[in-house]
Amino acid sequence: MALRPNTLDTRTTTGIGRRIASNTGLLLGAKIVGTLLGIGTLLIATKTLTAAEFGTIVFLHAYMLFFAEVATFQSWQSIIRFGTDDITNSDRASLTRLLRFGYTLDIVSVLLGYLLAIGAFSLVVMIADALPGLSPGEGVDIDALQTLVTLYCLVILARFTSTSIGVFRLFDKFSILAVEALILPIVRFGGAVLAASQGWGLTGFVAAWFSGSLAQYVFLWVAGGIELHRRGLLGEVWRTKTRFFRPHRPIWAFVIKSNVDSTLATGVMHLPQLLVMALFGPVWNGVFKIAEEVAKLLTEGFKLLDQVIYPELAKLVSLDQSDKIWRIVTRAAGILLGIGLAFSALIFLFGEAVLTAIFGPDYAQAVPLAGLLVPAAALMGAAAPLYPIFYATDRPGRAIMTRGAALCVYIATFLFAAATIGRLAPGFASLAANSFAVIVLVFAARSALRSARMPADVTSESKV
C-alpha cells in the first residue's frame, strides 16, 4: 500500500548517538523532577502516617504492579520489533493489524492481571487463617489488608497502556513519554498534600496513590489514540480485523518470550518489597522503601535507556547495520556505570546525614540498606543497555535465561542473608544478582550480535 505523506515517515537527519542522548536526556529530566516529587510525597507520608501504615501503602502498590506486570504481554516490544519493519517497507495495512493485535492483547492482559492479583491474595488469606504462624510480620491485619488489596488492584483494569507506549517509541515521540512520566508524581504529590492537610489518614494516602496511577494510565491511552488519529491510523485500527490467536505473522512466540522476560524483570523489581513485607512486616517494609527510593534515583534513569535504545537497535538490525550496535551499547554501559559509582560515593559520604535530616531518626536504619542498594543500582546501569540487544536481534530467549538466572541468584541470596544477616538481606541480594547479571550479559549479548551477523539461513527467529 502506498505511503501516505507524513503518517509513517520517521526519518530524521539526527545521528543515532545524538538521538539516544537527546531522548534519554528528555526522559531523564522528567524522571528527575518526578523522583523529587516522589521523595516529597514520601516525606509527607512518613511524617503523617505511622511506620506500619506507610509500609502498608508501599506494599499495596508493589503488589498491584507485580501482578499487573506479570500478566502484561509487553506489546510495546512487539510494536517496535515488527512495526519497524512495517515502517521501513511502508506497509500501512500490516502496521494497522499489528496495532489492533496489540490493543486486544493489552485488554486481555489487564483482565488476567486483576484476576491473578485477587486470586493470589485470597489464597494468602486462606493460608494465614489455616496456619496463623505463617502470617506476615507484626502490625498486619490480614483481613483489612485483603479489602485494601481488592480495591487498590482495580486500577489494573485501566492499565491497558503497552501498545500506546509502543506507538510513542516507534514514532520517536519521547516528549509525550516525558509528560507521562510527570503525571503520576504530580497527582500523587497533590493527593498526599490534600490527605495530610485534611487528616484523612491511611485511606486518604491510599486514594492519592491510586489516583496517581489511574491518571497516568488514562493519559497514556488517550494520548496514544490522539497520536494515531494525527497519523490517520486510528480509524483504520478500529475497523481492521485480525485473528487474535492466529495473527497475520508469527508474533506469538515473540510475545510469549517477552512476557516471560518481563515477568522475571518484575520479580527483580517488585519481589523484594513483597519478600520484605512477608518476612519482616510493614514497619521494615517502609524503611526498605526509603532506601530503595535513594537507589531509584539511579535505576529510574537506567530503565529509561532501555526505552530509548531498543527502537534504535531495532532500526539498525532492520537496516542490516548490527555491526554498529556493540560500540553503542558498551559506551552507554560505561557511562552509566561511572555515574552509578560516583553516586555511590556520595551516598557513602553524605547519605546518613541527608536521610536522617529529611525523614527523621525513625528511618535512619535505611542508611546501611541504601549503602548496599546504590552500588547494586550502579551495576544495573552497566546491564541496562545490553538487554535490548536480545530483542533487537530476535533472541528474547537469551534475555529470559539471563534474567531468570539472576532472579534465582537474588532469591537464594535473599533467603540465605535473611537467615544469617537479617534485615540487610535485600541489599546483599541485589549486589549478588546484579554482579552475576552483568558478567553473564556481556558474553550472551556478544554471542547474540555475532549470530545476528550470520546469513539468514543459519539463524532463525526461534533461536534463543
N, C-alpha and C positions, 0 to 999 in steps of 0.2 A: 504494500500500500504506500502511496506517495507520502512523503514527509510534509506535514503542514508547517508553514513558517512559524518559528518562534514557539513551538509547542514541545518538541522533544530535543531540540538542539541544546547541548550542554557544553559546547566547545568554548574555550577561553584561551587568551594569549598568555595567561599567567602560568609560570612553570609549576611543576608538581611540588617541588620543595617549598616554594612560596605559598602555594595553596594550602599545603598541610600546616605550615606555620601560621598563616593568617586565620584559617578556620579553627585551629587549636587555640590560638590566642583569643579569638572571639568567644568561644565556648568557655575557655578558662576564666576570662574576665567575668562572665556571667556567673560561673560557679563560685568564684571567689566572693562575689557580692552575696550570692545565695548562702555560702558557708558562713559568712559573717552574720547574716540574718539568722541562720540556724543556730549559731552559738548564742546569739541574743535570745532566741526562743528558749533554748535550754537553760540559759541563765534565769529567765523569768520563771520557768517551770521548777527549777531546783530551789529557788527562793520561795516559791508559793506552795509547792506540794511537799509531802513527806518523801523520804527516800524510797519507801515502798511504792507509793503512788507513782512517782516518776519512773521507777523501774517497770511498773505495770504498763505504762504508756509505751515505753520503749519496746517491751515485749510484744504488745498488740501490733505495732507497726511492722516489726521484724517478722512476726508470724504471718501477717497478711501478705507481705512481699514474698516470703518464702513460697507459699502455695500459689500465689499469682504467677510467679516466675517459673516455678516447676511446671505448671500447666501451659505456659506460653510457648508457642512453637517458633518464636523469634522470626516471624515472617519478614521482618526488615532485611535479614540476611539474604533470604531468597530473592527479595525485590532487587537488591543490589547485584547479587550474583547473576541472575538471569535477565534482570531489567537492563543491565549494562550492555549485554549483547543485543537486546531489542533496540536500544537507542543507537548502537553502532550500526545496526542493519536497517534502521528507520522502520522497524516493524511495529506499527501502532496497534494492530489487532492483537498481536501476541502480548504486548505490554498490557493492554486492557484486560485480557483474560488473566494475566498474572496478578494484576491488582485485585480483580474480583475474587480470585482464589485466596489472596492474602487477607482480605477483609472477612471472608467467610471463615477462614482459619482463626482469625482473631476472636470472632464471636463464639466459636466453639470452645476456644481456649478459656475465655473468662467464665463461661458456664461450668466447665470442668474444674477450674481453679476454685470457684466458690464451693462447689460440692465437696471437693477434696478437703478444703480447709475446715468446713463444718463437720464433715465425717471424721476427720482425724482427731479433732478436739473432743468430739463426743466419745470416741474410743478412749482418749486420755482420761476423761471424767469417769467412764465405766471402770477403768483400771484403778484409778485413785479411790473410788468408792469401795471396790472389792479388796484392795490392798492399801490401806491408809499409810503404811510405812514407805510406800513408793511415791507419795505425793511430793510436789515441789517443795522448795525450801520454805523457811519461816515467812510469815506475812502473806500467804497466798490463800484466798478464799476461792476454791476451785469452782464452786457453783456460780458465784458472782462473776468470776473471770470468764466462764462459758457464755454468759449473757453478753458481756462486752465483746468477746470474740465474734459471736454470731452477728451482732450489729455492725461492728467495725469492718468485718470482711465483706459487707455489702458493697463496699467501694470497689471490690474486684470486678463487679459486674460492669463498671464504667471503664475498665482498663483495656478496651479493645483498640490499642493505640499503635501497635507494632508496624502495621502497614503504613500508617501516616508517617511514622518516623523514617521508614524506608523511602518514602516519596521525597521527603526533605533532603535526605542524604544522597539519593540518586540524582536529584536535580540541583545539588550544591546549594541548598537553601539553609545554610547553617545559622543565618541570622534569626530565622524563626525558631530554631532549636535553642538559640541563646535566650530568646524571650521566654520560651517554655521553661528553661532552667530556673527562671526567676519567679515563676508563678507560685509554685509550692511554698518556697520560703517566705515570700511576701504575705500570702494568705495565712500561713501558719503563724507567722510572727504577729500579724494583726489580730488573729484569733486568740493567741496567748495573752497579748496585752489586754484584750477585752475580758477574757476569762479571769485574769488576775485582778483587774480593776473592779469587776462585778462580784468577785468572790464565788465563782461558780465551781471551784474545786476540781476534782478529777473529771467529772462529767464535762465541764467546760473545756478542759485541755484535750480530752479525747475528741470532742467536736472540732476543735481547732486543727488537730492532726488529720482528722477525716476530711474536713473541708479543703485543706491544702492539697491533698491527693486528688480529691474529686475535681477541683478547679483545674489542676494540671492535666488530668485525663481529658476533660471536656475540651480544653483549649486545643489539645493535640488533634482530636478527630475533627473538630470544626475547622481548624487551620488547614488540616490535610485536605478536607473537602474543598476549601477555597482555592488551594493551590492547584488541585486537579481541575476545578472549574476554569481557572485562569488559563490553563493549557488546553481547554476544550475536551478534557478526558472524563469529567465527572459523569456526564450523561451516558457516555459510552460504557463506562464501568458499571453503571446502574443497569443498563439494558443488556449487556453482554451475558451470554450463557457459557458456563464452564462446568465440567464434570468434576465435582469435588474429590471423589475418590479415584477418579481416572482423569487427571488433568491433561492438557494438550502436550505436555512434555514430562519427562521423568524427574519430577520435582520432589516426590515424596521421600526418596532416600536421603536427599539433602536436608529436607525439613526435619525428618526424624533425627538425623545425626546432630543437627544444630540444636534441636530441643534437648537431646541428651547432654550435649556440651553446656548449654545454658543452665540446665538443671544442676550440673556439677558446679558451675560458676556461682549459682545461687547458694549452693551449700557452702562454698568458701566465704561468701559474703554475709549470709544471714544465719547460718547454722551456729556460729559462735554465740550469738545472742540467745538462741534457744537453749544451747547447752549450758550457758552460764545461768540462765533462769532456772533450768531444771536441777542443776547441781548445787547452786549457791543461793538461789532465791532472788526476789526483786530488788533488795537493797544493793547487793553487789552487782546486779544487772545494771542498775543506774550508775554505779561507779565505773563499770566497764564501758558504758555508753559515752561517758565523758572522755575517757582515754581513747576510745575509738574515734570520736569526733576530731580529736587532735590529729590522729593518723589520717583521717579523711581529708584533711587539708591537702594531703598529697594524693591519696588514692582517687579522689573525685577527679582531679586533673588527669591522672593516668588513664582513667576509664574513658575520658573524652578522646584521647588519642585513638583508641580503638574505633570510635565512631567516625573519626576523620580519615584515618589512614586506610581502612578497609575499602571504601569506594575507590580510592586512588590505586591501590594494589590491584583491585579487580579490573580497572581500566588498563593497567599495564599488561596484565595477563591476556585480556581480550585483544590487545594490540600486539601480542607476541613480543613483549618487551620485559619479560620476567627477569632477565639478567640484571636489571637495574634495581631490583627490589632489595637485595641483601644490604647494599650500601645505604639505602634509605633507612631501613629499619635498625641497622646497627648504630647508625649515627643518632637516631632518635632515642634508642635504648641507652646509649652512653650519656646523652644529655640528661635524660630523666633520672638515671641512677646518680649522676653527680648532684642534681637538685635535691634528690632524696637524702643523700648522705649529708649535704650541707644543712638541711632542715633537721636531721637527726642530731647534729652537733648543737644546734640552737636549743633543741629540747633538752639535751643533756645539761647544757649550761644554765638555762633560764626557766625550764619547764616547771619546776616545783614552785618557784616564786609566783609565776604568772597564773598557774592553775589555782593555787591556793587563794590568791588575791581575787580572782574572778568568781570562783564557785564556792569559796569558803572552806574551812577546815574539814567539813564532813566529806568532801571529795578529794582531800589530799592523797588518799590511797590510790587515786587514779594516776598519780605521777609515775610510779615504777612500771605500771602497766603501759602507759604511753611510751616510756623509755624502751619497751620491747616492741610495741606495735609500730612505731615510726620507722625504725630500721627495717622491719619487715615490709612496710609500705615502700621503702626505697627499693627493695629487691623487686617488688611488684612493678615498679617503674621500668626496670630492665626487661621484665617479661611482657609488658603491655604491647609493644609493637610487634611481638613475634606471633601471638595467637592469630591475628588476621591473615597471616601467610597461609595457614591451612585452609581457610575459606576461599581466599583468592585463587588458590591452586587446586580447588576441588578435592581437598583431603581433610574434611572435618573429622574423620575418624581419628586422625592423629591428635587433634585437639582434645577429643574425648579421652583418649588413653593418657595423655599428659595431665590433663586437669583431674581426671579420676584418680590417677596415682598420687597426685599432690593432695587431693582431698583425703585419701586413705592415710597419708603421712600426717595430715593435720589431726584427724580424729584419733589416731593411735597415740600421737604425741600429747594431745589434749588429755586423754584419759589417763595416760601414764603420769603426766605432770600434775593432774588434779589429785591423784592418789599419793604422790610423793612430795610435791612442792606446795600445792594448794591453789590459791586464787589467782596466781600469776600464770596459770596454765594456758589461757588463750594467747598470751604474749609469746611464750616459748613455742607453742604450736604453730603460730603464724610464721615465726622465724624459720622453723624447720621446714614447713611446707613450701614457703616461697623460695628458700635456698634450693630445695630439691627441684622445684619447677623451673627455675632459671637454667640449671645445668641440663636438664632433660630437653628443654625447649630449644636451646642452641643447636643441639645435634638433630632433633626432629625437624626443625624449621629448615635447616640447610638441606636435609635429605628431601624435603618436600619441594624445595626450589630446584634441586637437581632433577627430580622426576618431572617437574613441570616443563623443563627444557628438553626432555626427550621427545622423540617423534610420537605422534598421536596414536600410532598402532601399538606402541609399547605400554602406554598408560591408559587408564580409563577412569570415568567418574567414580566408579565403585571402589577404586583402590584407596586404601587408607594408609 
